[in-house]
Amino acid sequence: MAIFECVGGSRLRLWVSASRRAARDAERGAGVERSTGSVPVAVLEQTASEAARDAGGLPVELLGDFLAVVADAVAVGQRVSRKQLRVHQALGDDAARQGVALRALLDLYLSAAWRLWRHLPAVADATRDPTGVVVAGEVILHAVDDVVAALAEGFQLARRALVRAQVSARREFIDDLLSGSAGVVSVLQRADGFGMDLSGPHAVAVVAAERFFSDVSPVMGALERAVQGGKGDAQAMLASKEGRLVVVFAAPDRAAVSHVIAQLSAVLSRRPGAPARVELDRRIPTGSWQIGLGRPGVGADGVAASYREAREALDLAGRLELDDPVVDARDLLVYQVLLRDRPALVDLVDSALTPLLAARGGAEPLLETLAAYFGCGSNSAQTARALRLSVRAVTYRLDRIRELTGYDPTRSDQRLALHVAVLGAKLLDWPRTPLA
């Protein structure tokens, strides 16, 4: 091993030779206890114990042979070997896998180093040989620097591997939970590891935004903090899936659901640097957005069903051109009923609305008038304002619809069939998409 270049060669060689002679004399002396680097083993053990206690009670085993290695390095004036550094790199790996904080681990090693200093022969013999103290200081600083660097490297590499494994396991769990394809028992067992008790009711909210979500998006952290609360103990899990944000959360009652939706809306609506409570502005910071909310369910199957409902709610909102910020699946059940009997819905749209294709300008202007008319509670004046038309123009269109279809939208006994047909046309994207 090479001698340290920063120390004068002749001065270091003289000091090292004296140190080696002192070590040999000590070992030959009668009644002198076993030592490492001229430091008694008992002293090393006591120093390690005090350092572990000073570092918050960490296991002494995490020090390995650090004290002996440093004492030997000072005794012979040489750098710590690569083999010894690899040992401490492995100790850093072990500490990371045990969940030890890096700050506490470094505190353990540095505490052990400064406690060892006073027991080094060169320090004890400082009055007789002041040069030896200088050389010993340089050697021990180099040794500690090398060992701590190897330790931190092992720790960081292990932490990265653990994070990658945890992220992969979390992603796999979320995919299995939402798809419902994995075994229920397996999902329930893994849920405990992520702080979720699926024995109670849970709901799923899906956020679709103009800008896609990803797990590394800055807004994800703000959303998670908002949903988890100040203590971070809420049973909730956030993840991105297919560019959308998925939130699985405990939903014991309606108040819990409303709270989560309110927190999500507040963050999605917040301007950069603005306080949490601001007026609704759905274009910041993710662009325009909409939340689909599934009904609460119990167990892994309940979560998967709630996720499907949340996605279907967003899909229906797009077809029906609903611009509400939150679309609740329970409010759209009537549309689900219509879609479940698709042949009957196609038949109704075909028989009731196909005659509108004969109108000048096609069926779409008349369909738009009917949708606005029903949305305004069958009030012609409000419909005219909504469409930016005159009341006379709205009245003309309603008369034209009656002439073509035979249904009078102003009559209560015929209004329901026509209204359902208009909703069916939106669900089927007719007339842009031909009826099957």
N, C-alpha and C positions, 0 to 999 in steps of 0.2 A: 504494500500500500504506500501511496505517495505521501511525503511529508508536506504539511500545509505551506504553501508558498508565501502566505502573508506573514509568517513568522521568520525571523532571521535564522538561516540554516544552522550556523554554529551554535547559536544560543539555544535553539530548540533541541539539537542533538545532545548538548551538555545536560539540559534539564531532563530529557527523556532517559539518558543513561543513569542519572542520579535517581530518577523515579524507579527505574527497573531494579537498581541495586537495593533501594529501600524496600521494594516489594519482596525481593528475594530474602533480605535480612529478616523481614517481618514473618515470612513463612517459616523460616528456620528457627525463629525464636520459640522457646518452650512456653506453652501456656497461652499462646496467641490464637484466638479463634479463627476459623475459616474466613477468607475474605475474597472479594472480587475487585480487581483494580485497586488493591490496597485499602478498600473500604470493607469492613466486616459485613458479612451477609445479614446479620441481625440488624445492623443499622439500615441496610437497604430495605429490609422487610418493614421496619418501623417507619421509614420515610415513605414507602409506598402506601402503607396503611393511613398515615396522616394526610397524604395527598388525596387519597380516595375519599376520606371523610370531608376534606376541605372542598372537594368537587361535588358535594351533594350526595355522598354515599354510593358512588359508582363502584362496580366490582373491581377489586384490585387486579383481577386477571386481565383486564383491558390494558394494563401497563406492559404486560409481557415481561421481557427482560430488559426493558428500557433503561432502568437505573444501572444495571450491570454493564450494558453496552456503553453507556455514557462514561461510566467510571473507567472502563477499560480503554476507551478512546482517549481520555485525559491522561491515563497512566502511560500509554505508549505514544501519545501525540499523533494519532492517525485518524483519518476520516472513518465514519461508520461504513461498513462494507455494504455492497449492493444486496447481498444475501440477507443481511440483517434488516435493511430497509424494506425488502419484500415481505419480511415477517411482520413488520409494523403496518405495511400497507394492508395485509390480510387482517390485522387487528382493527384497522379502520373500517374494513368491510363488515367484520363481525359486529362492531358497535352500531353501525347503521342498521343492520338487520335486527338488532335488539331494540331499536327505537331510541337509542341514546342521542341526545342533541349534540351537534358538533361543538357548540360553545362549551358544553360541560366536558366533552372529551378533551378538548384543547386545554381547558382549565386543569384537568387531571394531570396532563403531561407537564405543563409549565409549573404547576405547584410542586410536582415531584422534582423537577430540575432545580428550582431555587432552594428547595429543602436539602437537596443532595450537596449543593455547593459548599456548605460549611464543613462537610465531612470529608472532603477531598484532601489527600495528604499535602498537596501543594498549598492549599489554603491554610491548613493547620500549621504549616512550616513557613508561613509568609514572612515572619520577622527575620528568619535566617536567610531566606532566598526570595526576595521580592519579585525577581524576574520570573520565577516559577508561577506566581499568581497570575501574571499577565498572560503567559503562555496558556495556562490552564483555562483562563477566561475565554481566550480566543478559541481554543479547542472545544470547550463545552458549548459555546454559542453555535459553532459550526455543526456540532453533533445534534444539538436540539433542533436547529433549523432543518437539517436533513431529515431527521426522524419525523418531525411534525409535518413537513411537506408530504412525505410518503403516507403518513397517517391520514391527512386530509384528502389526498388523492384517492386512497382506497375508500374512504367514507363517501366522497362525492360520486364515485363510480357506482358504488353499491346503491346509493340513494336514487340515482338515475335509473338503474335497473329495476329497483322496487317501484318507482313511479310508473315506469313503462308497463310493468306487470299489473299494477293496480288499475291503470287506465284501461288496459286491455280487458281485465276481468270485469271492470265496471261497464264497459261498452258491451261485452258479451252478455252480461246480466240484463242490461236494459233491452237489448235486442230480443232476448228470450222472453222477458217479461211482457213486452209490448206485442210480440208476435203470437204469444200463446202456444208456440210450437214445442217448447221444452216441457219436461215433466214437471207437474205441479210441486211435487215434493222437493225436487232439486231447486226450483226457483225460491220456494219458501225458505229452504236452508240457507241459500246464499243471501237472501234479503236481510237476514239478521246481521251479516257482516257489513252491510251498508247502512245500518241503523234504521231499517224499516220493518215494522211489524204488520204484515199483510193480513193478519187475522181481523183487523178492523176495516171499515169502509175507506176506500181511496178513490180519488177522481183523477182524471187526466185532462190537462189543458194543452192545446196545441196552438202555437202562435205562428201565423204566416205573415211575413213582412216583405216589403219591397226589396230589402237587402237580406241576403241569406245569412242564417245563423251558422256559426261553427263553434266547436268547444273552446277555441282560443279567442273568440270575439271578446273585446273589452266589456261589452254590455252584459256578457254572461255572468261576470263576477258581481255586477251591481244587481242583476236580477236574482241571483242566488242569495245574496245578503238580504235582499228585501223579503224574499219568501221565507228564508230560514229564521229571520228575526234576530234580535240583539244577542240572544244566548246561543243561537245556532243549533237548537235542539229540536226544531220542527222536523217531522217526518216528511221530508220532501226531497226529490231528486230531479235535477235539471240536466238535460242533454240535448244536443242537436241531432236531428235525424232528417235526412233528405232536404237539408237547407231550412228546416223549420225548428222551432224550439218546442221541446216536449217537457212538460212539468207534471210529475207524478207526486201527489200530495195527499196527506190524510184529510178525510172529509167526514168527520163525525156528525156534522150538522150543516145546515145551510149557511150559518154565520161563518164557519170556517172556509167554506167555498167562496163566499163573498169577499172575505179578507184577502185570500190569495189572489183573486182576480183584481181586486183594488190595488194591491201591491204591484202586480205585474203592469197594470195600466199606468200607474204613477211613474214607474221607471221608463217604460216605453215612450211616455209622453214628455219626459223631462228634457229640457234644453241643457246643453253642456254648461255646467257651473251654476245652474238654477237650483233653488231649494226643491225638496221632494214634492211639496204640494203646489202644483201649478195648474193653470187652465189646460184643458185637454187640447193637445196639439199632436195629432197622430202621425206626424211626418218626421219626428225627431226622437231618438237618434238613428232609428232603423228604417226610416221611410214610412210610408203608409203601412198599417198593420191591422190585423184582425185576430181575435182569439176564438177558437172553437172549444167548447166545453162539453165533455162527456158526463153522463150521469154517474154518481158514485156506485161502486161495486165492492164486494168483499172477496178477498183472496186474489190469487194470480189471475184467475179467469175473469174476475170482476175488473181488474185493471186493464186487461187486454180488450174487454168489451167497451170500457169507457174510452180507451184510445181509438177504437174503431169509430165510435159515435162522434168523438171530437173531430176526427178527420172528415167524416161524412157531413158534419155540420158546416165545416168550411167549404166543402164541395157544393153543398146545397146553397149556401150563401152566395157563392159565385154564380150559380145558375139562376138564382132568383134575384140577383143584383141587389142583395141586401148589404147596406154599408154600415150596419151597426158595429160598434167596436167589439162587442162580445156576442157570440152566437151560441146560444144554449141548445144542446141536443133535445132537451125535453120540450122546448118551444117549437121544434120542427117535426114532432112526431106525426103530425097530420100529413106532411109531405112524404114521410117514410111510408105511411099507409098507402098513399097514392102510388108510389113507386113499386111497392110490393105486388100490386096487381097491374103490371105494366100493359098487358094486352087491353084491359078495360080502359086504362088511361089513354092509350093510343086511339082506341075506338071513339072515346068521347071527344078528343081533340079533332079527330078526322070528321066526325059527323057535325060537330058544333062550329068549328072554326075554318074548315077548308073552304067554305064559300067566300071567305074574306079575300082569298087569293084573286078573285075576280075584280076587286076594287081597283080603281085607278091609283097607282102608286104602290100597289101590293098590300099585303096583310099587315105589315109591321106598324105603320102609323095607326091603324085602327086597334091593333093589340096594345100599343103604347097608351092609347086613349082609354081603353078598358082597364088596364092595370092602374093608371092614375085615378080613374073614376072610382074604382073599388077601394083604392088606398085612401081616398079622400072622403070615404063614408058616403059615396053616391051623391056628392054635392058638386053640381056643375060649375058653380062659381069658383070653388077651391081648385077643381080640376083645371079650369082655364088658367088660373094663376100658376099652378104647378107646371103646366105645359107651355106657358107664355103664349096662350091663344086667347081669342075672344070667346065669350060665353056662347055666342052664336055659332062659332066654328065647332065648339065641343058638342053643341046640340045637333048640329048637322051630322057630325061623325056618329053620334049615338043612333040617330035615325037611319043612317046608312047601314050600320051594323044590324039593326032590326030588319031592314029590308033584305039583306043578304043571308042572314042566318035564321031568321024566324024567331030569334030570342030577343026579348025586349029588356035591356039592362036596367030600365027604370022600374020594372015590375018585380016585386019581392019574390013571387013564386017562380020566376024564370032567372032571377039574378044568381042564385046559388050555382045552378048548372053552368052558367056562363063563367062565373068566377072560378070554379074548379077547373074548367077547360082552359082558362087563361093561365092558371098556375101550372097546369099540366104542360102547356106549350113551353113555358119557361124551363120546366124540369127536363123536357125532351129537346130543348133548344130548337123548337120549331118556329118559323119555317126555314131557318138556315140549314137545319138538318132534316132531310126527308123522313117521313114516318115509315117505320119498318112494317 
